[in-house]
Amino acid sequence: MQDPETEKSCSPPSEEDSSDLITPSMPAGMSLESLIDLTGEIEHLNELVMLHLDKEGGFTSTAAYFSTVQPILDMLEGEIRVRYRAGMTKDELKRIIQEWIDEEICLLQ
């Protein structure tokens, strides 16, 4: 039986309406960190990272931590690059990130 937090994580995100547009000329070089800050998904992403670390038995050094975290960040960045379209709202971008993290969390459980 899953706890309510787990069930919440595996359910589709709610639709939110917003007029906060990301400019169509969003810089191609915008960092993943900036996108995570913009969408407010840092705690959600941290949940995924902690689940990965827990599955791998923790970490013993900074290098071990980054060897776990870097592939996660790379996959998220790839997902954003594939699904992002000019003119998307902040909420649409948030949904891309949120859905990807939720899918990854569900795969780990």
C-alpha positions as CSV (number, residue, x, y, z in Angstrom):
1,M,0.0,0.0,0.0
2,Q,1.3,3.4,-0.9
3,D,1.2,6.4,1.3
4,P,-0.8,9.5,0.3
5,E,2.3,11.4,-0.7
6,T,3.4,8.6,-3.1
7,E,-0.1,8.4,-4.6
8,K,-0.1,12.2,-5.1
9,S,3.3,12.0,-6.9
10,C,2.0,9.4,-9.3
11,S,-1.2,11.2,-10.2
12,P,-1.3,13.6,-13.2
13,P,-0.6,17.3,-12.4
14,S,-3.6,19.6,-12.2
15,E,-4.2,22.1,-14.9
16,E,-3.4,25.6,-13.9
17,D,-4.2,28.7,-16.0
18,S,-1.6,31.4,-16.2
19,S,-0.8,34.3,-18.5
20,D,2.9,34.5,-17.4
21,L,4.4,33.9,-20.8
22,I,8.0,32.8,-21.3
23,T,9.2,35.0,-24.1
24,P,9.4,33.2,-27.5
25,S,13.0,34.4,-27.6
26,M,13.9,32.5,-24.5
27,P,17.7,32.2,-24.6
28,A,18.9,28.8,-25.8
29,G,21.6,29.0,-23.2
30,M,19.2,29.4,-20.3
31,S,20.5,27.1,-17.6
32,L,18.6,24.2,-16.1
33,E,19.0,25.8,-12.7
34,S,17.3,29.0,-14.0
35,L,14.4,26.9,-15.4
36,I,14.0,25.0,-12.1
37,D,14.0,28.3,-10.2
38,L,11.5,29.8,-12.6
39,T,9.1,26.9,-12.2
40,G,9.6,26.4,-8.5
41,E,10.3,22.6,-9.0
42,I,13.5,22.4,-6.8
43,E,11.9,20.6,-4.0
44,H,10.2,18.1,-6.3
45,L,13.4,17.5,-8.1
46,N,15.2,17.0,-4.8
47,E,12.6,14.4,-3.9
48,L,13.6,12.5,-7.1
49,V,17.4,12.9,-6.3
50,M,16.9,11.6,-2.8
51,L,15.0,8.6,-4.0
52,H,17.8,7.8,-6.4
53,L,20.4,8.2,-3.7
54,D,18.3,6.0,-1.3
55,K,18.0,3.3,-4.0
56,E,21.8,3.3,-4.4
57,G,22.5,3.2,-0.7
58,G,23.5,6.8,-0.2
59,F,26.8,8.3,-1.3
60,T,30.3,8.4,0.3
61,S,31.8,11.4,-1.5
62,T,31.0,14.4,-3.5
63,A,32.1,12.6,-6.7
64,A,29.7,9.7,-5.8
65,Y,26.8,12.2,-5.3
66,F,27.4,13.9,-8.6
67,S,27.7,10.6,-10.5
68,T,24.1,10.0,-9.4
69,V,22.7,13.5,-9.8
70,Q,24.3,14.5,-13.1
71,P,22.5,11.8,-15.2
72,I,19.2,12.9,-13.7
73,L,19.8,16.5,-14.6
74,D,21.0,15.6,-18.1
75,M,17.8,13.5,-18.7
76,L,15.6,16.4,-17.4
77,E,17.4,18.9,-19.6
78,G,16.9,16.6,-22.6
79,E,13.2,16.3,-21.8
80,I,12.8,20.1,-21.7
81,R,14.7,20.5,-25.0
82,V,12.4,18.0,-26.7
83,R,9.1,19.3,-25.4
84,Y,9.7,23.1,-25.0
85,R,8.1,25.3,-27.7
86,A,8.5,29.1,-28.1
87,G,5.6,30.9,-26.4
88,M,4.9,28.4,-23.7
89,T,3.7,29.8,-20.4
90,K,5.6,29.3,-17.2
91,D,2.9,26.9,-16.1
92,E,3.3,24.8,-19.3
93,L,7.1,24.6,-18.7
94,K,6.4,23.7,-15.1
95,R,4.1,21.0,-16.3
96,I,6.8,19.5,-18.5
97,I,9.2,19.4,-15.6
98,Q,6.6,18.2,-13.1
99,E,5.4,15.4,-15.3
100,W,8.9,14.1,-16.0
101,I,9.8,14.1,-12.3
102,D,6.6,12.4,-11.4
103,E,7.2,9.7,-14.1
104,E,10.7,9.1,-12.8
105,I,9.6,8.9,-9.2
106,C,6.9,6.3,-10.2
107,L,9.6,4.2,-11.9
108,L,11.6,4.1,-8.7
109,Q,8.8,3.0,-6.5
